[in-house]
Amino acid sequence: MKNTIFTILLCPVVLLCGCMSTVPEKASLKTVHYVDLPRFMGDWYVIGTIPWFVEKNNVGTMDIYRMRPDGRIGITYAFHKKDLSAERKEMHAIGTVTDKQSNARWGVQFFWPFKAPYLVIDLADDYSTTIIGYPSRDLIWIMARTPTLPESTYQSLLQKAANQGYDTTRIVKVPQKKGL
């Protein structure tokens, strides 16, 4: 309970700090041209990340996206604390597409009234991998439909992150297992 209260109190502060960072316009993250939302829905394993404070020590992490009847996106963040055999826990959020032309920019709300930016900065043609960025480049999520990737694919995704201005030395691999 203490951790939940701590998370609720600190989340707005972290989100506000991230929103206040100044990234020059010419250095803005470039999103993909278009995201087919129905194809994007489903399970995404987090393969690599620069974790924010609530993600530290989480393993077996996964984002699960579902279209809601109101047009928004239900998001379940599933994880295990420290050990893949630990009890599965979940956090829930709602995503709202903010760029309806590309569907590549969302606002994600874990706690009202704060929405964090969610930018699809890379997406494989077959929707097998994606990279989600954050404007300040302090957060990133490299995700796949499978719990592991060939090292060459992972290195290619790291290079794409580097091309967008990310310090890839800060990205850590997330231990995974199939079927949370």
BAGUDO-599777 format. One record per residue (C-alpha): residue number from 1; residue in one letter; x, y, z. Coordinates in nm, 4 decimals. Example, Ala and Ser with C-alpha at 12.3 -4.5 7.8 and 13.67 -1.06 7.14 Angstrom:
2
seq 1, type A, xx 1.2300, yy -0.4500, zz 0.7800 $
seq 2, type S, xx 1.3670, yy -0.1060, zz 0.7140 $
END
This chain:
180
seq 1, type M, xx 0.0000, yy 0.0000, zz 0.0000 $
seq 2, type K, xx 0.2837, yy 0.2347, zz 0.0893 $
seq 3, type N, xx 0.4380, yy 0.1810, zz -0.2579 $
seq 4, type T, xx 0.1065, yy 0.2541, zz -0.4304 $
seq 5, type I, xx 0.0626, yy 0.5823, zz -0.2427 $
seq 6, type F, xx 0.4247, yy 0.6744, zz -0.3154 $
seq 7, type T, xx 0.3702, yy 0.6006, zz -0.6870 $
seq 8, type I, xx 0.0488, yy 0.8033, zz -0.6996 $
seq 9, type L, xx 0.2140, yy 1.1014, zz -0.5343 $
seq 10, type L, xx 0.5352, yy 1.0969, zz -0.7377 $
seq 11, type C, xx 0.3957, yy 1.0124, zz -1.0812 $
seq 12, type P, xx 0.2607, yy 1.3639, zz -1.1507 $
seq 13, type V, xx 0.5925, yy 1.5170, zz -1.0486 $
seq 14, type V, xx 0.7882, yy 1.2891, zz -1.2825 $
seq 15, type L, xx 0.5484, yy 1.3489, zz -1.5697 $
seq 16, type L, xx 0.5604, yy 1.7239, zz -1.5232 $
seq 17, type C, xx 0.9403, yy 1.7225, zz -1.5129 $
seq 18, type G, xx 0.9496, yy 1.5211, zz -1.8340 $
seq 19, type C, xx 0.7069, yy 1.7565, zz -2.0034 $
seq 20, type M, xx 0.9093, yy 2.0592, zz -1.8984 $
seq 21, type S, xx 1.2341, yy 1.9418, zz -2.0567 $
seq 22, type T, xx 1.3427, yy 2.1505, zz -2.3484 $
seq 23, type V, xx 1.4350, yy 1.9693, zz -2.6656 $
seq 24, type P, xx 1.5025, yy 2.2016, zz -2.9592 $
seq 25, type E, xx 1.2338, yy 2.1770, zz -3.2276 $
seq 26, type K, xx 1.4812, yy 2.0589, zz -3.4899 $
seq 27, type A, xx 1.5752, yy 1.7710, zz -3.2552 $
seq 28, type S, xx 1.2171, yy 1.6514, zz -3.1998 $
seq 29, type L, xx 1.1595, yy 1.2803, zz -3.2195 $
seq 30, type K, xx 1.0333, yy 1.1719, zz -3.5589 $
seq 31, type T, xx 0.7323, yy 0.9417, zz -3.5438 $
seq 32, type V, xx 0.6380, yy 0.6811, zz -3.8007 $
seq 33, type H, xx 0.4202, yy 0.7866, zz -4.0930 $
seq 34, type Y, xx 0.1181, yy 0.5777, zz -3.9921 $
seq 35, type V, xx 0.0070, yy 0.3229, zz -3.7309 $
seq 36, type D, xx -0.2782, yy 0.0865, zz -3.8189 $
seq 37, type L, xx -0.4322, yy 0.0779, zz -3.4710 $
seq 38, type P, xx -0.6129, yy -0.2594, zz -3.5022 $
seq 39, type R, xx -0.2839, yy -0.4226, zz -3.6131 $
seq 40, type F, xx -0.0964, yy -0.2500, zz -3.3287 $
seq 41, type M, xx -0.3314, yy -0.3849, zz -3.0618 $
seq 42, type G, xx -0.2322, yy -0.6914, zz -2.8622 $
seq 43, type D, xx 0.0666, yy -0.8065, zz -2.6604 $
seq 44, type W, xx 0.4077, yy -0.6361, zz -2.6764 $
seq 45, type Y, xx 0.7023, yy -0.7655, zz -2.4732 $
seq 46, type V, xx 0.9384, yy -0.4939, zz -2.3484 $
seq 47, type I, xx 1.2803, yy -0.6040, zz -2.4721 $
seq 48, type G, xx 1.4812, yy -0.2947, zz -2.3801 $
seq 49, type T, xx 1.4077, yy 0.0259, zz -2.1922 $
seq 50, type I, xx 1.5347, yy 0.3273, zz -2.0071 $
seq 51, type P, xx 1.3085, yy 0.2573, zz -1.7099 $
seq 52, type W, xx 1.1176, yy 0.5232, zz -1.5228 $
seq 53, type F, xx 1.1030, yy 0.4884, zz -1.1456 $
seq 54, type V, xx 0.8009, yy 0.2548, zz -1.1309 $
seq 55, type E, xx 0.9688, yy 0.0179, zz -1.3784 $
seq 56, type K, xx 1.2945, yy -0.0258, zz -1.1877 $
seq 57, type N, xx 1.3570, yy -0.3903, zz -1.0950 $
seq 58, type N, xx 1.0630, yy -0.5050, zz -1.3081 $
seq 59, type V, xx 1.1159, yy -0.8119, zz -1.5259 $
seq 60, type G, xx 0.8940, yy -0.9985, zz -1.7672 $
seq 61, type T, xx 0.7337, yy -0.6671, zz -1.8588 $
seq 62, type M, xx 0.4702, yy -0.6404, zz -2.1240 $
seq 63, type D, xx 0.2267, yy -0.3834, zz -2.2616 $
seq 64, type I, xx -0.1127, yy -0.5120, zz -2.3673 $
seq 65, type Y, xx -0.3216, yy -0.2812, zz -2.5879 $
seq 66, type R, xx -0.6952, yy -0.3168, zz -2.6510 $
seq 67, type M, xx -0.9293, yy -0.0857, zz -2.8419 $
seq 68, type R, xx -1.2086, yy 0.0436, zz -2.6236 $
seq 69, type P, xx -1.5631, yy 0.1106, zz -2.7467 $
seq 70, type D, xx -1.5050, yy 0.4860, zz -2.6911 $
seq 71, type G, xx -1.2137, yy 0.4864, zz -2.9395 $
seq 72, type R, xx -0.9445, yy 0.5131, zz -2.6752 $
seq 73, type I, xx -0.6901, yy 0.2433, zz -2.6002 $
seq 74, type G, xx -0.6931, yy 0.0340, zz -2.2843 $
seq 75, type I, xx -0.3364, yy -0.0326, zz -2.1731 $
seq 76, type T, xx -0.2290, yy -0.2984, zz -1.9263 $
seq 77, type Y, xx 0.1315, yy -0.2880, zz -1.8085 $
seq 78, type A, xx 0.2111, yy -0.6365, zz -1.6722 $
seq 79, type F, xx 0.5300, yy -0.7173, zz -1.4824 $
seq 80, type H, xx 0.7036, yy -0.9239, zz -1.2177 $
seq 81, type K, xx 0.9078, yy -0.7562, zz -0.9437 $
seq 82, type K, xx 1.2765, yy -0.8591, zz -0.9520 $
seq 83, type D, xx 1.2182, yy -1.2245, zz -1.0449 $
seq 84, type L, xx 1.0327, yy -1.3912, zz -1.3324 $
seq 85, type S, xx 0.8795, yy -1.6384, zz -1.0862 $
seq 86, type A, xx 0.7343, yy -1.3592, zz -0.8692 $
seq 87, type E, xx 0.3627, yy -1.2864, zz -0.8755 $
seq 88, type R, xx 0.2428, yy -1.1032, zz -1.1869 $
seq 89, type K, xx 0.1303, yy -0.7477, zz -1.1186 $
seq 90, type E, xx -0.0497, yy -0.4992, zz -1.3395 $
seq 91, type M, xx -0.0962, yy -0.1271, zz -1.3834 $
seq 92, type H, xx -0.3693, yy 0.0132, zz -1.6077 $
seq 93, type A, xx -0.3768, yy 0.3229, zz -1.8246 $
seq 94, type I, xx -0.5781, yy 0.4759, zz -2.1048 $
seq 95, type G, xx -0.4245, yy 0.5938, zz -2.4293 $
seq 96, type T, xx -0.5766, yy 0.8669, zz -2.6431 $
seq 97, type V, xx -0.4542, yy 0.9189, zz -2.9985 $
seq 98, type T, xx -0.3573, yy 1.2859, zz -3.0294 $
seq 99, type D, xx -0.2552, yy 1.2761, zz -3.3977 $
seq 100, type K, xx -0.5445, yy 1.1120, zz -3.5822 $
seq 101, type Q, xx -0.3707, yy 1.1428, zz -3.9189 $
seq 102, type S, xx -0.0760, yy 0.9198, zz -3.8247 $
seq 103, type N, xx -0.2019, yy 0.7506, zz -3.5030 $
seq 104, type A, xx 0.1648, yy 0.7672, zz -3.3941 $
seq 105, type R, xx 0.1229, yy 1.0204, zz -3.1116 $
seq 106, type W, xx -0.0768, yy 0.9355, zz -2.8034 $
seq 107, type G, xx -0.1368, yy 1.0746, zz -2.4592 $
seq 108, type V, xx -0.1207, yy 0.8011, zz -2.1949 $
seq 109, type Q, xx -0.2937, yy 0.8529, zz -1.8634 $
seq 110, type F, xx -0.2119, yy 0.6400, zz -1.5615 $
seq 111, type F, xx -0.3465, yy 0.8997, zz -1.3172 $
seq 112, type W, xx -0.5934, yy 1.1805, zz -1.3822 $
seq 113, type P, xx -0.5367, yy 1.4537, zz -1.4928 $
seq 114, type F, xx -0.1834, yy 1.3870, zz -1.6219 $
seq 115, type K, xx -0.1141, yy 1.2456, zz -1.9681 $
seq 116, type A, xx 0.2333, yy 1.1424, zz -2.0742 $
seq 117, type P, xx 0.3394, yy 1.1623, zz -2.4386 $
seq 118, type Y, xx 0.3698, yy 0.8298, zz -2.6194 $
seq 119, type L, xx 0.5425, yy 0.8471, zz -2.9577 $
seq 120, type V, xx 0.5705, yy 0.5553, zz -3.1992 $
seq 121, type I, xx 0.9153, yy 0.6308, zz -3.3434 $
seq 122, type D, xx 0.9715, yy 0.2973, zz -3.5175 $
seq 123, type L, xx 0.7430, yy 0.0180, zz -3.6305 $
seq 124, type A, xx 0.8354, yy -0.2852, zz -3.8394 $
seq 125, type D, xx 0.6311, yy -0.3292, zz -4.1563 $
seq 126, type D, xx 0.4986, yy -0.6590, zz -4.0213 $
seq 127, type Y, xx 0.4236, yy -0.5044, zz -3.6770 $
seq 128, type S, xx 0.6692, yy -0.7441, zz -3.5101 $
seq 129, type T, xx 0.8759, yy -0.4733, zz -3.3361 $
seq 130, type T, xx 0.8245, yy -0.1154, zz -3.2296 $
seq 131, type I, xx 1.0056, yy 0.1614, zz -3.0476 $
seq 132, type I, xx 0.8126, yy 0.3996, zz -2.8250 $
seq 133, type G, xx 0.9861, yy 0.7273, zz -2.7476 $
seq 134, type Y, xx 0.9494, yy 1.0138, zz -2.5054 $
seq 135, type P, xx 1.0226, yy 1.3758, zz -2.6114 $
seq 136, type S, xx 1.3030, yy 1.4343, zz -2.3569 $
seq 137, type R, xx 1.4699, yy 1.1050, zz -2.4584 $
seq 138, type D, xx 1.4826, yy 1.0071, zz -2.0905 $
seq 139, type L, xx 1.2503, yy 0.7122, zz -2.1557 $
seq 140, type I, xx 1.2253, yy 0.4545, zz -2.4338 $
seq 141, type W, xx 1.0640, yy 0.1165, zz -2.4846 $
seq 142, type I, xx 1.1900, yy -0.1303, zz -2.7448 $
seq 143, type M, xx 0.9155, yy -0.3886, zz -2.7823 $
seq 144, type A, xx 0.8418, yy -0.7041, zz -2.9783 $
seq 145, type R, xx 0.5579, yy -0.9496, zz -3.0256 $
seq 146, type T, xx 0.7901, yy -1.2235, zz -2.8978 $
seq 147, type P, xx 0.9745, yy -1.2368, zz -2.5631 $
seq 148, type T, xx 1.3151, yy -1.2434, zz -2.7315 $
seq 149, type L, xx 1.4738, yy -1.1076, zz -3.0472 $
seq 150, type P, xx 1.7750, yy -1.2141, zz -3.2483 $
seq 151, type E, xx 2.0711, yy -1.0033, zz -3.1322 $
seq 152, type S, xx 2.1086, yy -0.8563, zz -3.4836 $
seq 153, type T, xx 1.7475, yy -0.7304, zz -3.4735 $
seq 154, type Y, xx 1.7972, yy -0.5833, zz -3.1261 $
seq 155, type Q, xx 2.1176, yy -0.4081, zz -3.2373 $
seq 156, type S, xx 1.9339, yy -0.2674, zz -3.5402 $
seq 157, type L, xx 1.6645, yy -0.1263, zz -3.3114 $
seq 158, type L, xx 1.9297, yy 0.0253, zz -3.0833 $
seq 159, type Q, xx 2.0815, yy 0.1935, zz -3.3891 $
seq 160, type K, xx 1.7408, yy 0.3380, zz -3.4807 $
seq 161, type A, xx 1.7134, yy 0.4755, zz -3.1267 $
seq 162, type A, xx 2.0629, yy 0.6254, zz -3.1561 $
seq 163, type N, xx 1.9639, yy 0.7859, zz -3.4882 $
seq 164, type Q, xx 1.6817, yy 0.9611, zz -3.2993 $
seq 165, type G, xx 1.9296, yy 1.1015, zz -3.0453 $
seq 166, type Y, xx 1.9026, yy 0.8417, zz -2.7668 $
seq 167, type D, xx 2.2018, yy 0.7513, zz -2.5516 $
seq 168, type T, xx 2.1804, yy 0.3760, zz -2.6057 $
seq 169, type T, xx 2.4203, yy 0.3055, zz -2.3179 $
seq 170, type R, xx 2.1271, yy 0.3885, zz -2.0884 $
seq 171, type I, xx 1.8993, yy 0.1248, zz -2.2450 $
seq 172, type V, xx 1.8831, yy -0.1992, zz -2.0461 $
seq 173, type K, xx 1.7554, yy -0.5353, zz -2.1623 $
seq 174, type V, xx 1.4543, yy -0.6695, zz -1.9755 $
seq 175, type P, xx 1.4586, yy -1.0387, zz -1.8751 $
seq 176, type Q, xx 1.1547, yy -1.2071, zz -2.0313 $
seq 177, type K, xx 0.9586, yy -1.5274, zz -2.0336 $
seq 178, type K, xx 0.6836, yy -1.6406, zz -2.2667 $
seq 179, type G, xx 0.3222, yy -1.6060, zz -2.1600 $
seq 180, type L, xx 0.2805, yy -1.3694, zz -1.8685 $
END
